[in-house]
Amino acid sequence: MTSLFLSIAFDGIAYGMLLFTITIGLSITMGVMNFVNLAHGAFAMGGGYLLVVLAGSLGLPFVPSLILIALTFLVIGAVFERVLARRFYGASPLLQVLLTIGIVFISIAAATYVFGPLSAGIRIPEWLQGRFTVGTMSFPVYRTMVIGFGIALALVLWFVLDRTLIGAKVRAAVSNRAMAEGVGINVPLLFSVLFGVGSALAAVGGALSIEIFGLSPTYALDYLVLVLLVVIVGGMGSIRGAFAASLLIGVIDNAGKFLLPHSGAFLIYLVAFAVLIWRPSGLFSTVEH
């Protein structure tokens, strides 16, 4: 019984780390820029399909493919922010939702046209296959890597936003944009970079999630609710909040589906409801300080 619960918890943590990698960019975008970007999942789906092309069709190694995906979507995200998102920063949330959900449906149609309606997959490299043993327990190598990546990402983001000059500029721009621009901070460029980094992380998360979530043309819509739950439960703009909410939702969702296969999928909504009744603004406040 102990081994069973440890296994469920381990898989749930890996699930949560993927949610964190995909979601943290959206959390920052909504918390810092006040832009409701429902198209964030399309970047994750795009990263998954790009990995299928690079590592599957072209035969590139796994890690260089992930680096190329991150760089590609860093540029795509920055261009998207500059060309489209920036025009809607002052618009109503409804207009932002209509714009970005439209992009989701366009991406679904494009993915279906290019890759077909069936699920796609890749063969992960041999060094990420198999399991390793600790005592009497064995753990999948790939999911262990995902957990390690998610924890490392959270630490790096916390350090950058809390302990560097870039983080200080971000906090200044959020607190008082006019004063930040008055002291020489290029806020539009800063926002483009943040948007690009968030899009790159979503794409890398989408690529890493193929082995666990699968990949189909409806990916951007299938995981939209989970992504929004992480942002809302954690608190918009909060790294700690996104990390905690990802773990909470990942473990509870995985445990619910395993232990209560007919009704377990509803557990995360009950937990989200309870958390928001307790703390309507989420587990943590808007931006890390």
GIHU-V893746 format. One record per pair of residues at least 12 apart in sequence whose C-alpha atoms are under 10 Angstrom apart, sorted by the first residue. I is the first residue (numbers start at 0). J is the second residue. D is the distance in Angstrom with one decimal. If there is no record, write none. Layout:
i: (I;I)
j: (J;J)
d: (D;D)
This chain:
i: (2;2;2;3;4;4;5;5;6;6;6;6;6;7;7;7;7;7;7;7;8;8;8;8;8;8;9;9;9;9;9;9;9;9;10;10;10;10;10;10;10;10;10;10;11;11;11;11;11;11;11;11;11;11;11;11;12;12;12;12;12;12;12;12;12;12;12;12;12;13;13;13;13;13;13;13;13;13;13;13;13;13;13;13;13;14;14;14;14;14;14;14;14;14;14;14;14;14;15;15;15;15;15;15;15;15;15;15;15;15;15;15;15;15;15;16;16;16;16;16;16;16;16;16;16;16;16;16;16;16;16;16;17;17;17;17;17;17;17;17;17;17;17;17;17;17;17;17;17;18;18;18;18;18;18;18;18;18;18;18;18;18;18;18;18;19;19;19;19;19;19;19;19;19;19;19;19;19;19;19;19;19;19;19;20;20;20;20;20;20;20;20;20;20;20;20;20;20;20;20;20;20;20;20;21;21;21;21;21;21;21;21;21;21;21;21;21;21;21;21;21;21;21;22;22;22;22;22;22;22;22;22;22;22;22;22;22;22;22;22;22;23;23;23;23;23;23;23;23;23;23;23;23;23;23;23;23;23;23;23;23;24;24;24;24;24;24;24;24;24;24;24;24;24;24;24;25;25;25;25;25;25;25;25;25;25;25;25;25;25;25;25;26;26;26;26;26;26;26;26;26;26;26;26;26;26;26;26;27;27;27;27;27;27;27;27;27;27;27;27;27;28;28;28;28;28;28;28;29;29;29;29;29;29;30;30;30;30;30;30;30;30;30;31;31;31;31;31;31;31;31;31;31;31;31;32;32;32;32;32;32;32;32;32;32;33;33;33;33;33;33;33;33;33;34;34;34;34;34;34;34;34;34;34;34;35;35;35;35;35;35;35;35;35;35;35;35;35;36;36;36;36;36;36;36;36;36;37;37;37;37;37;37;37;37;37;37;37;37;37;37;37;38;38;38;38;38;38;38;38;38;38;38;38;38;38;39;39;39;39;39;39;39;39;39;39;39;39;40;40;40;40;40;40;40;40;40;40;40;40;40;40;40;41;41;41;41;41;41;41;41;41;41;41;41;41;41;41;41;41;41;41;42;42;42;42;42;42;42;42;42;42;42;42;42;42;42;43;43;43;43;43;43;43;43;43;43;43;43;43;43;43;44;44;44;44;44;44;44;44;44;44;44;44;44;44;44;44;44;44;44;44;45;45;45;45;45;45;45;45;45;45;45;45;45;46;46;46;46;46;46;46;46;46;46;46;46;46;46;46;46;46;46;46;47;47;47;47;47;47;47;47;47;47;47;47;47;47;47;47;47;47;48;48;48;48;48;48;48;48;48;48;48;48;48;48;49;49;49;49;49;49;49;49;49;50;50;50;50;50;50;50;50;50;50;50;50;51;51;51;51;51;51;51;51;51;52;52;52;53;53;53;53;54;54;54;54;55;55;55;55;56;60;60;61;61;61;61;61;62;64;64;65;65;65;65;65;65;66;66;67;67;68;68;68;68;68;69;69;69;69;69;69;69;69;69;69;69;70;70;70;70;70;70;70;71;71;71;71;72;72;72;72;72;72;72;72;72;72;73;73;73;73;73;73;73;73;73;73;73;73;74;74;74;74;74;74;74;75;75;75;75;75;76;76;76;76;76;76;76;76;76;77;77;77;77;77;77;77;77;77;77;77;77;78;78;78;78;79;79;79;79;80;80;80;80;80;80;80;80;81;81;81;81;81;83;83;84;84;84;84;85;85;85;100;100;102;103;103;103;103;103;104;104;104;104;106;106;106;106;106;107;107;107;107;107;107;108;108;109;110;110;110;110;111;111;111;112;113;114;114;115;115;116;116;116;117;117;117;117;118;118;118;118;118;118;118;119;119;119;119;119;120;120;120;120;120;120;121;121;121;121;121;122;122;123;123;123;123;124;125;126;126;127;127;127;127;127;127;128;128;128;129;130;130;131;141;141;141;142;142;142;142;144;145;145;145;148;149;149;150;152;153;153;153;153;154;154;156;157;157;157;157;157;160;160;160;160;161;161;162;165;166;166;167;168;168;168;168;168;169;169;169;169;169;169;170;170;170;171;171;172;172;172;172;172;172;173;173;173;174;205;205;225;225;225;225;225;225;226;226;226;228;228;228;228;228;228;228;228;229;229;229;229;229;229;229;229;229;229;229;230;230;230;230;230;231;231;231;231;231;231;231;231;231;232;232;232;232;232;232;232;232;232;232;232;232;232;232;232;232;233;233;233;233;233;233;233;233;233;233;233;233;234;234;234;234;234;234;234;234;234;234;235;235;235;235;235;235;235;235;236;236;236;236;236;237;237;237;237;237;237;237;237;238;238;238;238;238;239;239;239;239;239;240;240;240;240;240;240;240;241;241;241;243;243;244;244;244;244;244;247;247;247;248;248;248;248;248;249;250;251;251;251;251;251;251;252;252;252;252;252;252;253;253;254;255)
j: (135;136;137;136;254;258;136;138;136;137;138;139;254;250;251;253;254;255;257;258;246;249;250;251;253;254;138;139;142;143;146;249;250;253;138;139;142;143;146;211;249;250;253;254;142;146;245;246;247;248;249;250;251;252;253;254;142;143;145;146;149;245;246;247;248;249;250;251;253;141;142;143;144;145;146;147;148;149;208;211;245;246;249;250;253;142;145;146;208;211;212;245;246;248;249;250;252;253;145;146;149;229;241;242;243;244;245;246;247;248;249;250;251;252;253;142;145;146;147;148;149;150;152;153;204;208;241;242;243;245;246;249;142;145;146;148;149;201;203;204;205;206;207;208;211;212;245;246;249;149;201;204;205;208;222;225;226;229;241;242;244;245;246;248;249;149;150;152;153;200;201;204;226;229;230;238;240;241;242;243;244;245;246;249;43;145;148;149;150;152;153;197;199;200;201;202;203;204;205;207;208;241;242;245;39;40;42;43;149;197;198;199;200;201;202;203;204;205;206;207;208;226;245;39;40;43;197;198;200;201;204;223;225;226;227;228;229;230;241;242;245;152;153;156;196;197;198;200;201;226;229;230;235;236;237;238;239;240;241;242;245;36;39;193;194;195;196;197;198;199;200;201;230;236;238;241;37;38;39;40;194;197;198;200;201;226;227;229;230;235;236;241;197;226;227;229;230;231;233;234;235;236;237;238;240;241;285;286;193;194;197;230;234;235;236;237;238;241;285;286;287;190;193;194;197;198;235;236;230;231;234;235;236;285;173;230;234;235;236;237;284;285;286;169;170;172;173;174;190;193;235;236;237;285;286;84;85;88;89;172;173;190;193;194;236;87;88;89;90;92;95;173;235;236;84;85;87;88;89;90;91;92;95;96;99;84;87;88;91;92;93;94;95;96;97;98;99;100;84;92;95;96;97;98;99;100;102;95;96;97;98;99;100;101;102;103;219;220;223;224;226;227;96;98;99;100;101;102;103;104;105;106;198;219;220;223;76;99;100;102;103;197;198;201;202;219;223;226;100;103;106;198;201;202;205;217;218;219;220;221;222;223;226;99;100;102;103;104;105;106;107;110;198;201;202;205;216;217;218;219;220;223;72;75;76;103;106;197;198;199;200;201;202;203;204;205;219;72;198;199;200;201;202;203;204;205;206;207;208;218;219;222;103;106;107;110;201;202;203;204;205;206;208;209;214;215;216;217;218;219;220;222;68;72;106;107;110;201;202;203;205;206;216;218;219;64;65;67;68;69;71;72;198;199;200;201;202;203;204;205;206;207;208;209;65;68;119;120;121;201;202;203;204;205;206;207;208;209;213;214;215;218;68;110;113;114;119;120;121;202;205;206;209;214;215;216;64;65;67;68;71;202;203;205;206;64;65;67;68;120;121;202;203;205;206;207;209;64;114;119;120;121;122;206;209;214;64;114;121;65;67;68;121;121;122;123;124;120;121;122;123;121;123;124;121;122;123;124;127;124;203;206;199;202;203;204;206;207;199;203;199;203;199;200;202;203;206;195;196;197;198;199;200;201;202;203;204;206;195;196;198;199;200;202;203;195;198;199;202;194;195;196;197;198;199;200;201;202;203;191;192;193;194;195;196;197;198;199;200;201;202;191;192;194;195;196;198;199;194;195;196;198;199;191;192;193;194;195;196;197;198;199;188;189;190;191;192;193;194;195;196;197;198;199;191;192;194;195;191;194;195;198;187;188;190;191;192;193;194;195;187;188;190;191;194;98;99;98;99;191;194;187;190;191;219;220;219;217;218;219;220;223;216;217;219;220;216;217;218;219;220;215;216;217;218;219;220;216;217;216;215;216;217;218;215;216;217;216;216;215;216;215;216;215;216;217;214;215;216;217;209;213;214;215;216;217;218;209;213;214;215;216;206;209;210;213;214;215;206;209;210;213;214;209;210;141;207;209;210;141;141;140;141;139;140;141;142;143;144;140;141;142;141;142;143;143;207;210;211;207;208;210;211;207;204;207;208;204;204;242;242;200;238;239;241;242;238;239;238;237;238;239;287;288;238;286;287;288;287;288;288;189;287;288;288;180;184;185;186;189;184;186;189;190;193;286;286;287;288;184;186;184;185;186;187;189;190;186;285;286;286;218;219;245;248;249;252;267;268;241;245;248;241;244;245;248;267;268;271;272;241;242;243;244;245;246;247;248;249;271;281;242;244;245;281;282;244;271;274;275;279;280;281;282;283;244;245;247;248;270;271;272;273;274;275;278;279;280;281;282;283;245;247;271;274;275;278;280;281;282;283;284;285;275;278;279;280;281;282;283;284;285;286;280;281;282;283;284;285;286;287;283;284;285;286;287;281;282;283;284;285;286;287;288;283;284;285;286;287;282;283;284;286;287;281;282;283;284;285;286;287;281;282;283;282;283;271;274;281;282;283;267;270;271;266;267;268;270;271;267;267;263;264;265;266;267;270;264;265;266;267;268;270;266;267;266;267)
d: (8.5;7.0;9.5;9.8;8.5;9.9;8.7;10.0;8.5;8.7;7.9;10.0;9.8;7.5;9.4;6.9;6.0;9.7;7.8;9.2;9.7;8.9;5.8;8.6;8.0;7.3;8.2;9.5;8.4;8.5;8.9;9.9;8.1;9.7;9.2;9.1;7.3;9.1;9.4;9.5;8.4;7.5;7.2;8.9;9.9;10.0;9.5;7.3;8.6;8.3;4.8;3.8;7.2;7.4;5.2;7.1;8.8;9.4;9.2;6.8;9.6;8.3;5.8;8.4;9.2;6.1;5.8;9.6;8.9;9.2;5.6;7.2;8.7;6.0;5.1;8.9;9.7;8.4;9.7;8.9;9.8;8.5;7.7;8.6;9.9;8.4;8.6;8.5;8.5;7.7;8.5;8.2;7.9;8.8;5.2;7.4;9.0;7.7;9.6;8.4;8.6;9.5;9.8;8.1;8.9;8.2;4.6;4.6;7.4;6.7;4.1;6.8;9.6;9.3;9.3;9.4;6.7;5.7;8.6;7.9;4.9;7.5;9.5;9.5;8.9;9.8;10.0;7.8;9.9;6.6;6.9;7.9;9.7;7.0;8.0;9.1;7.0;9.3;9.4;5.8;8.0;9.8;7.4;6.4;9.0;9.3;8.2;9.6;8.8;9.1;9.2;7.6;9.2;8.8;9.3;8.0;6.9;7.7;8.8;8.8;9.2;5.7;8.3;8.8;7.5;7.0;9.4;9.1;8.5;9.5;9.1;8.3;8.6;7.9;9.4;9.0;9.9;6.3;5.8;8.8;8.3;5.4;8.0;9.4;9.7;9.6;8.7;6.3;9.6;7.6;8.6;9.1;9.7;6.0;6.3;8.9;7.6;5.2;8.5;9.3;9.7;9.3;9.0;9.1;8.4;7.8;9.0;6.6;10.0;8.3;8.5;9.0;6.1;4.0;7.2;7.6;4.9;6.6;9.7;9.7;9.1;7.7;10.0;8.2;8.6;9.4;8.3;9.5;8.3;6.7;8.6;9.9;9.2;5.8;8.0;9.6;7.1;7.0;7.4;9.3;8.5;9.9;9.0;9.5;9.9;6.9;9.5;7.8;7.9;9.2;8.8;7.8;9.2;8.0;8.3;6.9;9.9;9.5;6.2;8.1;9.5;10.0;8.2;7.9;7.2;8.7;7.1;3.6;6.4;8.4;6.7;6.8;9.7;8.7;9.6;9.8;8.5;9.4;6.5;9.1;8.5;6.6;8.2;9.8;8.4;8.4;8.6;9.8;7.4;8.4;8.2;9.8;8.8;9.2;8.7;8.3;5.3;8.3;8.6;7.7;4.9;4.8;6.9;8.0;9.2;7.1;9.2;9.5;8.0;8.4;7.7;9.0;9.8;6.6;4.2;7.1;8.1;9.5;8.9;7.9;9.9;8.7;7.6;6.6;7.6;9.8;8.3;7.1;8.6;10.0;9.8;6.1;6.7;9.4;8.8;9.1;8.1;4.5;4.1;7.7;9.4;5.9;6.8;8.2;8.6;8.4;5.9;9.3;8.7;9.3;8.1;6.1;9.6;8.0;7.3;9.7;9.3;7.2;9.8;9.5;7.8;7.5;9.5;9.1;9.3;9.8;6.9;8.7;9.9;8.7;9.9;9.9;9.3;9.6;7.5;8.9;7.7;6.0;8.8;9.0;9.4;7.5;6.9;9.0;10.0;9.4;9.7;9.2;9.6;6.5;8.8;9.3;5.8;6.2;9.8;9.5;7.9;9.9;8.3;9.7;7.0;7.0;9.8;8.6;5.8;8.2;9.8;8.4;6.5;8.9;8.6;5.2;5.7;9.0;8.4;7.4;8.9;9.1;7.4;9.8;9.3;8.5;8.9;8.6;4.8;6.0;8.1;6.0;5.3;9.0;9.9;8.8;9.9;7.6;9.1;8.8;9.5;8.3;9.6;9.6;8.4;8.7;7.0;7.1;9.1;7.8;8.5;9.0;10.0;7.6;9.7;9.2;7.3;8.6;8.3;9.9;7.4;4.4;7.1;9.0;7.2;6.4;8.0;9.5;9.6;7.8;5.8;9.0;9.3;6.3;8.0;9.9;9.4;8.8;8.5;9.2;9.6;9.3;7.8;4.9;8.2;9.4;7.4;8.9;8.2;9.3;9.1;9.4;6.0;7.8;8.9;6.0;5.3;9.1;9.5;7.8;8.0;9.4;7.7;8.4;8.1;4.7;4.1;7.0;6.4;4.1;7.1;9.5;9.0;8.3;7.2;9.9;9.9;8.6;9.1;8.8;8.4;6.8;9.5;9.1;5.6;7.6;9.5;9.4;7.4;8.2;7.8;8.5;6.0;5.9;9.6;10.0;9.0;8.6;8.4;10.0;8.4;9.1;6.4;9.4;7.5;8.3;9.6;9.5;8.9;9.9;8.5;9.8;6.1;8.1;9.0;7.7;9.4;8.2;9.2;7.5;3.9;5.9;7.7;5.5;5.2;8.8;9.8;9.8;9.7;8.8;9.0;8.8;9.6;9.7;6.8;7.6;8.2;5.0;3.9;7.4;7.6;6.5;9.1;6.9;9.3;9.5;9.8;8.2;10.0;8.3;7.9;8.8;9.8;9.4;8.6;7.4;9.1;7.8;8.9;9.2;8.4;9.1;9.1;6.8;9.5;8.8;9.9;9.7;7.8;6.4;7.1;9.1;7.2;9.2;8.0;9.4;8.9;9.1;5.9;8.8;9.1;9.5;9.9;7.4;6.6;6.0;9.2;8.3;9.2;9.6;9.3;10.0;9.2;9.0;8.8;8.9;10.0;7.3;8.4;8.8;9.6;8.3;5.8;7.5;9.5;9.3;9.6;8.0;10.0;9.5;7.4;6.8;10.0;9.6;9.6;9.4;9.8;8.8;6.3;9.5;7.4;8.5;9.5;8.3;9.8;9.5;7.2;9.3;6.7;6.6;8.3;9.3;8.2;9.8;8.2;4.6;6.7;8.7;6.6;6.0;9.7;9.9;9.1;9.0;9.9;6.8;9.9;9.7;9.8;9.5;9.5;7.5;9.1;10.0;6.8;8.1;9.0;5.9;4.7;8.4;8.6;6.6;8.9;9.5;7.9;9.1;8.0;4.2;5.5;7.8;6.1;4.8;8.4;9.9;9.0;9.4;8.9;9.6;6.2;8.8;8.8;8.3;9.5;6.9;10.0;7.8;8.5;7.7;8.4;8.9;5.8;4.1;7.4;7.7;5.2;7.2;9.0;10.0;8.4;4.8;6.1;8.0;5.9;4.3;8.1;9.4;8.2;9.6;7.7;9.7;9.1;7.9;8.6;8.4;8.3;9.6;9.5;10.0;7.9;5.8;9.0;9.4;6.4;7.7;8.4;8.9;8.9;6.5;9.3;9.0;9.7;9.0;9.0;9.6;9.4;8.6;9.1;8.9;9.8;9.0;10.0;9.0;9.6;6.5;7.1;9.8;9.7;8.7;8.6;8.2;7.9;8.8;9.8;8.1;9.9;8.9;5.1;5.7;8.0;7.4;8.3;7.5;8.9;8.2;8.2;5.3;8.5;9.8;8.3;5.5;8.5;9.1;9.6;8.9;8.0;8.7;7.8;7.0;6.3;8.7;8.7;6.3;7.7;10.0;9.8;7.0;5.4;4.5;7.6;9.5;9.7;8.3;7.3;5.5;6.2;9.0;10.0;6.5;7.4;7.0;6.7;9.0;9.8;7.7;7.8;9.7;9.8;9.9;8.6;8.5;9.8;9.7;7.9;9.6;10.0;8.1;8.7;8.4;5.4;5.0;8.7;9.2;7.8;6.0;6.3;9.6;7.9;9.5;9.3;9.6;9.4;8.6;9.5;9.7;9.9;9.1;8.5;9.9;9.3;7.5;8.9;10.0;9.3;8.8;8.7;9.4;7.0;8.1;9.3;7.2;9.3;9.9;7.5;9.6;6.8;8.3;8.1;9.6;9.2;9.4;7.4;8.0;7.1;6.2;9.5;8.7;9.3;9.0;8.9;9.9;6.9;9.1;8.4;8.2;9.3;8.3;7.4;8.5;9.0;9.5;7.6;8.1;7.4;8.8;9.5;8.0;9.2;6.5;9.8;8.7;9.1;9.5;9.9;8.3;9.6;9.1;9.6;9.2;8.2;9.3;9.8;8.9;9.5;9.8;8.8;10.0;9.7;8.1;8.9;8.3;8.7;8.4;7.1;10.0;6.0;8.5;8.7;5.3;5.7;9.2;8.9;7.3;9.5;8.9;9.4;9.7;7.7;8.7;8.3;9.9;8.7;8.5;9.8;8.3;8.8;7.5;5.9;8.7;9.9;6.0;9.0;9.5;9.2;9.2;6.2;8.9;9.8;6.8;6.7;8.6;8.4;7.7;4.6;6.1;8.6;7.9;9.6;9.7;9.3;9.7;9.9;8.4;5.0;4.9;6.1;8.4;9.3;9.9;9.4;8.9;5.9;4.1;5.7;5.2;5.7;5.9;8.5;8.1;7.6;9.5;8.2;7.2;5.1;7.2;10.0;8.9;7.8;4.9;4.7;7.2;9.4;9.0;6.4;6.6;5.6;4.9;5.5;9.3;8.8;10.0;9.4;7.8;6.7;8.6;7.1;9.5;9.5;7.8;7.5;5.7;5.2;7.9;9.0;9.5;9.3;9.6;8.8;8.7;8.1;9.3;9.2;9.9;9.0;7.8;9.8;8.6;8.8;9.6;9.0;6.0;9.1;8.2;8.4;8.7;9.4;8.6;9.0;9.9;6.9;6.3;8.5;6.2;8.2;6.7;5.8;9.3;9.9;9.8;9.6;9.2;8.3)
